Amino acid sequence: MKTIKIILGIVSALVIMFLLTGVVITEVTYTAEIEIDKPINEVFENVANVDLMKNWLPDIKSIEPIEEKSEMVGSTYTVVAVNNGQEMKMIQKITAYIPNQKITYKFDSDQMIKTDDFNFIANGNKTKIVQNCSINSKSYMTACLFPYFKGTFKELSLGYMNQLKTTLEK
């Protein structure tokens, strides 16, 4: 009986810790970096042009404009991505745009709000991209889960950036 009480106590403590995660950690943030052997204007164009995103973001099925603005900031798009056979629809909004320096995308889906802030640094004929990401959950249970998947989110971002690098350096 004592063993059962100990096991139940450990399981209860783990469940409480898991449930507290969603209260304590409200946002998951990480940074990913890559250097691409192409000039900054070419790299920036491929990240900023939504029509070219499908070349380096293989999960994207479609991108349709909702509203496009000449200054880019405030432009919104409907993005449909396929992940493990499931379609996920989200709204993509450009929240910052400085040519050849910075572009920030905000993705709003049913499960989360993700902000991808891309910063571009010229290094001769090469370009360094520093991507700062933040993810906020829209539900309490996924808020409890997301902190445990921070490494997976970062790996996905690095994978997409490596796909961009491969596409551009061909």
Rosetta blueprint (number, residue, H / E / L):
1 M L
2 K H
3 T H
4 I H
5 K H
6 I H
7 I H
8 L H
9 G H
10 I H
11 V H
12 S H
13 A H
14 L H
15 V H
16 I H
17 M H
18 F H
19 L H
20 L H
21 T H
22 G H
23 V H
24 V H
25 I L
26 T L
27 E L
28 V E
29 T E
30 Y E
31 T E
32 A E
33 E E
34 I E
35 E E
36 I E
37 D L
38 K L
39 P L
40 I H
41 N H
42 E H
43 V H
44 F H
45 E H
46 N H
47 V H
48 A H
49 N L
50 V L
51 D L
52 L L
53 M H
54 K H
55 N H
56 W H
57 L L
58 P L
59 D L
60 I E
61 K E
62 S E
63 I E
64 E E
65 P E
66 I E
67 E E
68 E L
69 K L
70 S L
71 E L
72 M L
73 V L
74 G L
75 S L
76 T E
77 Y E
78 T E
79 V E
80 V E
81 A E
82 V E
83 N E
84 N L
85 G L
86 Q E
87 E E
88 M E
89 K E
90 M E
91 I E
92 Q E
93 K E
94 I E
95 T E
96 A E
97 Y E
98 I E
99 P L
100 N L
101 Q L
102 K E
103 I E
104 T E
105 Y E
106 K E
107 F E
108 D E
109 S L
110 D L
111 Q L
112 M E
113 I E
114 K E
115 T E
116 D E
117 D E
118 F E
119 N E
120 F E
121 I E
122 A E
123 N E
124 G L
125 N L
126 K E
127 T E
128 K E
129 I E
130 V E
131 Q E
132 N E
133 C E
134 S E
135 I E
136 N E
137 S E
138 K L
139 S L
140 Y H
141 M H
142 T H
143 A H
144 C H
145 L H
146 F H
147 P H
148 Y H
149 F H
150 K H
151 G H
152 T H
153 F H
154 K H
155 E H
156 L H
157 S H
158 L H
159 G H
160 Y H
161 M H
162 N H
163 Q H
164 L H
165 K H
166 T H
167 T H
168 L H
169 E L
170 K L
